[in-house]
Amino acid sequence: MTEALTVTELTKRYPGARRGTSVVAASGVSFALAAGESLGLVGESGSGKTTVGRMIVGLTRPDAGTVVINGRDRREIRRGRRARLQRAGEAQMVFQDPYGSLDRRLTVEAALGDVLRRHRRGTAKEGIRRGVATLMDRVGLASSLAASRPHEMSGGQRQRVAIAKALAVDPAVLVLDEAVSALDVSVQAQILALLGEIRADSGVTLVFVSHDLAVVGEVTDRIVVMYRGLAVEHGTTDDVLRRPRHPYTEMLLSSAPGPDWQPERVAELRAAFAGTT
């Protein structure tokens, strides 16, 4: 099984509030994924999961460790437009708020067409138009939305445009940072189903960064649970959700409200876990 993404001992520290101190955002995080596999990076706010996702796509530079995509070490620094476009084509990220990645002045057609032109996925006007139409169809956007701007669309439609932009370069790896957490439950289900279809059709490797174990349980093959920059548990999705081995994972699972939710039990688990760290 060929590995599409290999993360080895990724480490990142940020300056602390006091001079001479630092905060560990990630420490020795490692995992590997084959083409078409899906991983959930799970943890509470401050666990380091987003930092790892940003290091995978190159938005944050690690202090130590490596990210290898399709056999190429992302630490290799090559200058020039072609190198930048190649790196962007290897890994893309979809954010929680699509306004962060969509230009409010551009229509859907203009936004997608711009990506296709920059990555030379078409040159002639008609070819770009066909490429835009294909992308919109791929993410389930009606052709009538081509002339719409972000403020004229729903949250789910905007997120579909953001996904289409990321897919326009045919990335090997797609990182989704809380990409459905701001959406209504019914829209979440639609986007998750869409991503499952895209993964099956294209073989793209997906990394879901999320605090929601229910979400990652629907769409991932494996899960890495993070706490204070450490990967405290790693296993198949079924094993982690059904048979958690680490007290922090058990606490996360117990924290999700449901018919049998017991806040007192959650408090006990959190206290017990705090005593082990």
MIDO-541506 format. One record per atom (N, C-alpha, C): residue in one letter; x negated, y negated, z. Coordinates in pm, whole numbers, padded with zeros to 5 digits, always signed. Layout:
MIDO-541506
AXYZ...
***
This chain:
MIDO-541506
M-00085+00120+00000M+00000+00000+00000M-00088-00124+00000T-00077-00205-00106T-00158-00325-00120T-00105-00436-00030E-00196-00498+00044E-00155-00606+00133E-00149-00738+00057A-00034-00804+00064A-00019-00935+00002A-00067-01045+00094L-00049-01024+00226L-00087-01126+00325L-00157-01057+00442T-00277-01103+00471T-00351-01052+00585T-00394-01169+00673V-00345-01171+00796V-00379-01274+00893V-00467-01210+01000T-00585-01266+01021T-00681-01205+01113T-00732-01306+01214E-00703-01282+01341E-00757-01358+01453E-00739-01509+01437L-00622-01551+01390L-00597-01694+01373L-00594-01764+01509T-00667-01874+01517T-00677-01950+01642T-00670-02098+01612K-00592-02171+01693K-00581-02315+01678K-00561-02380+01813R-00642-02483+01842R-00628-02561+01965R-00606-02708+01929Y-00530-02775+02015Y-00508-02919+01999Y-00558-02990+02124P-00598-03115+02111P-00644-03190+02229P-00536-03198+02335G-00575-03181+02461G-00480-03188+02571G-00453-03332+02613A-00365-03349+02709A-00329-03482+02757A-00445-03549+02828R-00527-03470+02893R-00644-03525+02962R-00770-03505+02880R-00857-03599+02890R-00981-03595+02812R-01060-03468+02844G-01108-03405+02738G-01187-03285+02756G-01107-03157+02769T-00975-03168+02765T-00891-03049+02774T-00829-03017+02638S-00780-02896+02624S-00715-02857+02499S-00596-02767+02528V-00506-02762+02431V-00387-02677+02438V-00400-02571+02330V-00386-02445+02369V-00396-02336+02273V-00261-02316+02205A-00257-02342+02074A-00134-02321+01998A-00127-02180+01941A-00241-02122+01912A-00248-01984+01862A-00384-01928+01900S-00385-01801+01940S-00510-01740+01985S-00517-01595+01938G-00602-01570+01841G-00627-01434+01795G-00507-01363+01735V-00424-01435+01660V-00304-01376+01601V-00340-01300+01474S-00298-01174+01466S-00330-01089+01350S-00208-01008+01308F-00191-00993+01176F-00092-00901+01119F-00115-00894+00970A-00056-00794+00906A-00070-00778+00761A+00063-00735+00703L+00090-00783+00581L+00217-00753+00513L+00190-00713+00369A+00262-00612+00324A+00256-00573+00183A+00349-00662+00102A+00330-00660-00029A+00419-00736-00117A+00562-00689-00096G+00652-00786-00076G+00793-00753-00058G+00834-00726+00084E+00738-00721+00177E+00774-00701+00317E+00819-00833+00380S+00888-00820+00493S+00940-00938+00563S+00908-00928+00711L+00852-01036+00765L+00811-01040+00905L+00880-01155+00977G+00922-01131+01101G+00973-01237+01185G+00870-01279+01288L+00837-01408+01290L+00752-01466+01395L+00846-01530+01496V+00856-01471+01613V+00961-01508+01707V+00902-01560+01838G+00967-01660+01895G+00926-01712+02024G+01001-01841+02054E+00992-01885+02179E+01056-02009+02218E+00973-02128+02168S+01028-02247+02187S+00957-02369+02151S+00823-02373+02224G+00716-02404+02149G+00583-02409+02208G+00509-02278+02209S+00569-02174+02149S+00504-02042+02149S+00389-02034+02050G+00387-02122+01951G+00281-02121+01850G+00324-02064+01717K+00449-02022+01707K+00493-01957+01584K+00489-02050+01462T+00530-02175+01480T+00526-02269+01367T+00383-02301+01328T+00294-02312+01425T+00153-02337+01394T+00097-02225+01307V+00130-02100+01339V+00083-01988+01257V+00140-01999+01116G+00269-02030+01104G+00328-02046+00973G+00261-02156+00892R+00229-02266+00956R+00163-02377+00886R+00021-02341+00846M-00046-02259+00927M-00181-02216+00888M-00176-02121+00770I-00072-02040+00759I-00060-01949+00646I-00051-02026+00515V+00030-02132+00512V+00048-02206+00386V-00058-02313+00365G-00140-02340+00466G-00249-02437+00450G-00216-02577+00496L-00103-02597+00565L-00069-02730+00616L-00148-02762+00743T-00194-02659+00813T-00278-02676+00931T-00401-02587+00915R-00517-02644+00944R-00642-02567+00929R-00674-02495+01059P-00698-02364+01055P-00731-02292+01179P-00870-02328+01230D-00887-02318+01361D-01020-02334+01419D-01103-02208+01396A-01037-02095+01389A-01104-01967+01365A-01004-01871+01304G-01055-01765+01242G-00968-01666+01182G-00950-01687+01033T-00883-01593+00969T-00867-01598+00824T-00723-01570+00783V-00688-01627+00668V-00563-01595+00598V-00602-01553+00457V-00568-01431+00421V-00601-01379+00288V-00471-01345+00217I-00453-01402+00098I-00333-01377+00018I-00376-01315-00114N-00324-01196-00140N-00359-01121-00261N-00510-01111-00279G-00580-01088-00169G-00724-01067-00175G-00809-01192-00173R-00748-01310-00172R-00827-01434-00174R-00822-01503-00039D-00941-01529+00015D-00954-01596+00144D-00915-01742+00128R-00817-01786+00206R-00768-01923+00194R-00867-02026+00248R-00974-01979+00315R-01076-02073+00363R-01162-02126+00251E-01162-02060+00138E-01243-02106+00026E-01196-02245-00017I-01284-02339-00008I-01250-02477-00042I-01295-02505-00185R-01199-02522-00272R-01228-02559-00410R-01155-02688-00442R-01225-02780-00502R-01168-02911-00527R-01107-02916-00668G-01024-03014-00686G-00964-03035-00816G-00818-02995-00820R-00751-03047-00921R-00606-03027-00934R-00571-02881-00953R-00647-02810-01035R-00616-02670-01061R-00623-02586-00935A-00724-02612-00852A-00740-02536-00728A-00625-02565-00632R-00585-02692-00623R-00474-02728-00535R-00345-02661-00579L-00322-02659-00710L-00200-02597-00760L-00203-02446-00739Q-00321-02385-00751Q-00331-02241-00728Q-00299-02208-00582R-00353-02288-00491R-00325-02264-00349R-00176-02282-00319A-00116-02384-00378A+00027-02407-00357A+00109-02292-00415G+00060-02234-00524G+00132-02124-00586G+00121-01994-00510E+00022-01983-00422E+00007-01861-00342E+00106-01856-00227A+00131-01969-00164A+00219-01971-00045A+00298-02101-00042Q+00426-02089-00012Q+00514-02204+00000Q+00589-02196+00132M+00640-02312+00178M+00711-02318+00305M+00845-02387+00287V+00949-02333+00350V+01081-02395+00353V+01108-02437+00497F+01141-02564+00517F+01154-02620+00650F+01298-02620+00699Q+01313-02644+00829Q+01446-02648+00890Q+01533-02757+00829D+01476-02874+00810D+01550-02987+00756D+01506-03011+00612P+01589-02979+00513P+01548-02996+00374P+01519-03140+00336Y+01571-03238+00415Y+01537-03376+00385Y+01387-03400+00393G+01317-03316+00470G+01172-03332+00481G+01098-03295+00355S+01162-03215+00268S+01093-03173+00146S+01163-03220+00018L+01276-03288+00033L+01348-03337-00083L+01339-03489-00090D+01307-03539-00207D+01305-03683-00231D+01449-03730-00249R+01493-03817-00161R+01634-03860-00163R+01669-03938-00289R+01568-03984-00362R+01595-04061-00483R+01617-03971-00604L+01574-03845-00596L+01576-03757-00713L+01699-03667-00715T+01751-03645-00834T+01856-03547-00853T+01795-03406-00842V+01882-03307-00833V+01834-03169-00828V+01753-03137-00953E+01803-03176-01068E+01733-03148-01193E+01596-03214-01196A+01587-03339-01151A+01459-03410-01151A+01361-03348-01053A+01409-03310-00934A+01322-03252-00832A+01263-03119-00877L+01348-03032-00931L+01300-02902-00977L+01215-02916-01102G+01256-03006-01192G+01179-03027-01314G+01039-03078-01286D+01026-03163-01183D+00895-03216-01146D+00801-03104-01102V+00851-03011-01023V+00767-02898-00980V+00726-02813-01100L+00819-02784-01186L+00788-02701-01303L+00682-02768-01391R+00692-02899-01409R+00593-02968-01492R+00455-02968-01427R+00450-02997-01297R+00320-03004-01229R+00249-02870-01228H+00326-02763-01222H+00265-02630-01220H+00266-02565-01358R+00292-02648-01459R+00286-02604-01598R+00374-02481-01621R+00494-02483-01565R+00591-02376-01588R+00683-02412-01704G+00641-02510-01778G+00716-02555-01893G+00669-02695-01930T+00670-02729-02056T+00623-02861-02099T+00731-02935-02179A+00786-02869-02279A+00888-02933-02360A+01012-02961-02274K+01081-03069-02306K+01198-03109-02227K+01301-02998-02220E+01326-02931-02331E+01425-02825-02332E+01381-02707-02247G+01251-02678-02251G+01198-02568-02169G+01213-02596-02021I+01188-02721-01981I+01205-02761-01841I+01351-02750-01801R+01439-02793-01890R+01582-02787-01860R+01627-02642-01840R+01577-02554-01924R+01613-02412-01908R+01556-02357-01777G+01433-02398-01743G+01373-02352-01618G+01452-02398-01497V+01499-02522-01500V+01580-02575-01390V+01710-02496-01379A+01774-02470-01492A+01899-02395-01491A+01878-02254-01435T+01766-02192-01469T+01736-02058-01418T+01717-02060-01267L+01644-02160-01217L+01621-02171-01073L+01751-02195-00998M+01835-02282-01050M+01962-02310-00984M+02050-02185-00978D+02051-02112-01088D+02129-01988-01089D+02071-01886-00991R+01940-01885-00980R+01873-01789-00892R+01909-01809-00745V+01933-01934-00706V+01966-01963-00566V+02115-01990-00546G+02194-01963-00648G+02339-01975-00634G+02392-02117-00632L+02327-02208-00705L+02374-02346-00714L+02450-02367-00844A+02567-02426-00837A+02645-02453-00957A+02573-02552-01046S+02584-02533-01177S+02516-02623-01271S+02566-02766-01258S+02688-02784-01208S+02744-02918-01192S+02669-03001-01089L+02587-02936-01006L+02510-03007-00903L+02377-03062-00956A+02345-03037-01081A+02216-03078-01136A+02193-03228-01124A+02300-03306-01134A+02287-03452-01128A+02306-03507-00987S+02318-03420-00888S+02342-03464-00750S+02212-03494-00677R+02221-03590-00585R+02109-03622-00497R+02135-03561-00359P+02031-03550-00275P+02047-03481-00146P+02166-03525-00063H+02191-03657-00055H+02300-03704+00030H+02438-03668-00024E+02442-03622-00148E+02570-03585-00209E+02601-03436-00196M+02515-03362-00125M+02532-03218-00113M+02548-03178+00033S+02599-03058+00055S+02612-03003+00190S+02476-02954+00239G+02468-02924+00369G+02343-02873+00424G+02300-02743+00358G+02394-02654+00333G+02361-02529+00268G+02312-02549+00126Q+02374-02641+00053Q+02330-02670-00083Q+02190-02731-00085R+02164-02822+00009R+02030-02881+00015R+01924-02774+00044Q+01958-02680+00134Q+01860-02576+00166Q+01837-02485+00046R+01938-02462-00033R+01921-02383-00155R+01828-02455-00254V+01840-02588-00261V+01750-02665-00347V+01606-02653-00296A+01589-02662-00164A+01455-02650-00107A+01395-02512-00137I+01477-02409-00129I+01430-02274-00161I+01395-02264-00309A+01478-02324-00394A+01450-02323-00538A+01318-02392-00569K+01291-02505-00502K+01163-02574-00522K+01045-02484-00486A+01059-02413-00374A+00951-02324-00332A+00933-02209-00430L+01042-02157-00482L+01035-02043-00574L+00989-02083-00714A+00993-02212-00745A+00958-02258-00879A+00815-02222-00918V+00727-02202-00819V+00587-02171-00849V+00558-02022-00835D+00662-01941-00817D+00646-01796-00801D+00544-01761-00693P+00566-01806-00569P+00466-01781-00465P+00460-01633-00427A+00343-01590-00381A+00328-01454-00329A+00388-01445-00190V+00381-01556-00115V+00428-01560+00024V+00518-01680+00042L+00632-01658+00106L+00725-01766+00137L+00748-01768+00288V+00710-01880+00351V+00728-01898+00495V+00852-01984+00518L+00942-01936+00603L+01066-02008+00631L+01067-02047+00778D+01053-02177+00804D+01041-02227+00941D+01178-02273+00991E+01245-02187+01069E+01379-02218+01121E+01470-02265+01009A+01461-02197+00894A+01526-02248+00773A+01677-02240+00775V+01736-02165+00868V+01882-02157+00873V+01939-02203+01006S+01853-02245+01098S+01900-02275+01235S+01993-02395+01241A+01983-02488+01144A+02068-02608+01147A+02198-02589+01069L+02221-02470+01017L+02338-02446+00932L+02448-02376+01011D+02572-02394+00963D+02684-02322+01021D+02663-02172+01005V+02724-02093+01093V+02703-01948+01094V+02737-01886+00958S+02848-01927+00899S+02888-01869+00770S+02788-01905+00661V+02734-02027+00665V+02634-02068+00566V+02502-01997+00591Q+02468-01978+00720Q+02349-01899+00753Q+02354-01763+00685A+02467-01697+00697A+02482-01563+00640A+02461-01566+00488Q+02512-01670+00423Q+02496-01681+00278Q+02349-01698+00240I+02278-01785+00314I+02138-01811+00283I+02053-01686+00310L+02082-01617+00420L+02007-01496+00451L+02030-01388+00345A+02155-01375+00300A+02184-01279+00193A+02110-01316+00065L+02108-01447+00036L+02035-01495-00082L+01887-01458-00074L+01826-01481+00043L+01684-01451+00058L+01657-01301+00044G+01750-01220+00094G+01735-01076+00077G+01737-01036-00070E+01826-01098-00147E+01834-01070-00290E+01707-01115-00362I+01657-01233-00325I+01536-01285-00388I+01417-01194-00359R+01407-01149-00236R+01298-01058-00200R+01306-00928-00280A+01426-00873-00292A+01442-00748-00366A+01410-00766-00514D+01447-00881-00571D+01427-00905-00714D+01283-00941-00749S+01219-01020-00662S+01088-01077-00698S+00970-01010-00630G+00994-00941-00516G+00882-00882-00443G+00804-00983-00362V+00861-01104-00340V+00793-01204-00259V+00785-01156-00114T+00677-01188-00047T+00659-01155+00094T+00715-01270+00178L+00802-01238+00273L+00870-01341+00352L+00819-01339+00496V+00798-01459+00551V+00766-01476+00692V+00870-01570+00751F+00954-01518+00840F+01057-01597+00906F+01006-01646+01041V+00995-01777+01056V+00959-01838+01184V+01089-01877+01252S+01119-01818+01367S+01250-01841+01426S+01249-01812+01576H+01339-01879+01647H+01363-01848+01788H+01479-01750+01802D+01548-01722+01691D+01673-01647+01692D+01648-01501+01653L+01649-01413+01752L+01625-01271+01725L+01737-01209+01641A+01859-01261+01654A+01969-01209+01573A+01945-01234+01425V+01892-01352+01393V+01863-01385+01253V+01754-01295+01198V+01641-01286+01267V+01531-01205+01214V+01567-01058+01212G+01658-01018+01300G+01701-00879+01300G+01773-00839+01174E+01832-00937+01106E+01908-00911+00985E+01820-00900+00861V+01704-00965+00863V+01631-00984+00737V+01485-00942+00740T+01437-00884+00850T+01294-00852+00857T+01269-00704+00874D+01150-00662+00832D+01104-00525+00851D+01029-00511+00983R+00956-00618+01019R+00876-00615+01141R+00886-00749+01213I+00850-00747+01341I+00857-00867+01424I+00727-00882+01502V+00679-01005+01510V+00571-01043+01602V+00631-01141+01703V+00624-01107+01830V+00675-01194+01936V+00559-01275+01992M+00577-01408+01997M+00470-01495+02043M+00508-01567+02172Y+00407-01585+02258Y+00425-01657+02383Y+00296-01732+02414R+00307-01864+02423R+00192-01948+02454R+00071-01918+02366G+00098-01903+02237G-00009-01884+02140G-00055-01741+02121L-00004-01650+02202L-00044-01510+02194L+00064-01426+02129A+00023-01328+02049A+00116-01229+01996A+00128-01119+02101V+00237-01123+02180V+00249-01033+02293V+00315-00900+02255E+00382-00895+02139E+00442-00770+02094E+00452-00771+01943H+00429-00654+01882H+00432-00641+01737H+00481-00501+01704G+00586-00491+01625G+00638-00360+01588G+00745-00372+01482T+00803-00258+01446T+00914-00264+01351T+01030-00340+01415T+01113-00397+01332T+01226-00474+01384T+01315-00388+01473D+01340-00267+01430D+01426-00178+01507D+01365-00148+01644D+01236-00118+01647D+01171-00086+01775D+01170-00205+01870V+01137-00322+01817V+01128-00441+01903V+01264-00478+01960L+01367-00470+01878L+01500-00512+01923L+01568-00407+02011R+01541-00281+01986R+01608-00175+02061R+01526-00126+02181R+01393-00129+02165R+01307-00076+02271R+01192-00172+02301P+01223-00293+02348P+01116-00390+02376P+01021-00337+02482R+00892-00358+02458R+00791-00308+02552R+00736-00419+02642H+00746-00541+02598H+00691-00652+02675H+00803-00724+02749P+00782-00763+02874P+00888-00830+02951P+00935-00960+02888Y+00847-01030+02817Y+00890-01154+02752Y+00990-01124+02640T+00966-01018+02563T+01060-00979+02458T+01194-00941+02520E+01192-00867+02628E+01315-00829+02696E+01390-00952+02745M+01315-01050+02794M+01378-01173+02841M+01443-01249+02725L+01375-01254+02609L+01433-01321+02493L+01562-01253+02449L+01561-01121+02445L+01679-01047+02403L+01794-01068+02502S+01763-01072+02628S+01867-01089+02731S+01920-01231+02734S+01846-01325+02678S+01888-01466+02684S+01997-01500+02584A+02015-01416+02483A+02114-01445+02380A+02254-01425+02435P+02339-01530+02438P+02476-01515+02490P+02555-01411+02411G+02636-01335+02482G+02718-01232+02420G+02816-01178+02521P+02893-01075+02481P+02996-01020+02572P+02939-00972+02705D+02817-00920+02704D+02757-00866+02827D+02649-00958+02884W+02653-01084+02846W+02547-01176+02889W+02549-01194+03040Q+02431-01183+03100Q+02417-01196+03245Q+02308-01299+03276P+02347-01425+03299P+02248-01530+03326P+02158-01497+03444E+02212-01432+03544E+02130-01397+03661E+02019-01301+03622R+02052-01206+03534R+01952-01110+03488R+01843-01180+03408V+01882-01278+03328V+01784-01355+03250V+01688-01427+03344A+01743-01488+03450A+01659-01558+03546A+01561-01462+03615E+01609-01342+03647E+01522-01243+03709E+01409-01202+03615L+01443-01178+03489L+01342-01138+03392L+01239-01248+03370R+01287-01373+03361R+01193-01483+03343R+01098-01496+03461A+01152-01480+03582A+01068-01487+03702A+00969-01372+03706A+01015-01251+03668A+00928-01134+03668A+00818-01150+03563F+00856-01204+03446F+00756-01222+03342F+00653-01326+03384A+00700-01434+03446A+00607-01539+03492A+00505-01482+03589G+00546-01380+03664G+00453-01321+03759G+00350-01232+03696T+00369-01196+03566T+00273-01108+03497T+00172-01186+03415T+00191-01318+03401T+00104-01395+03314T+00005-01480+03394
***
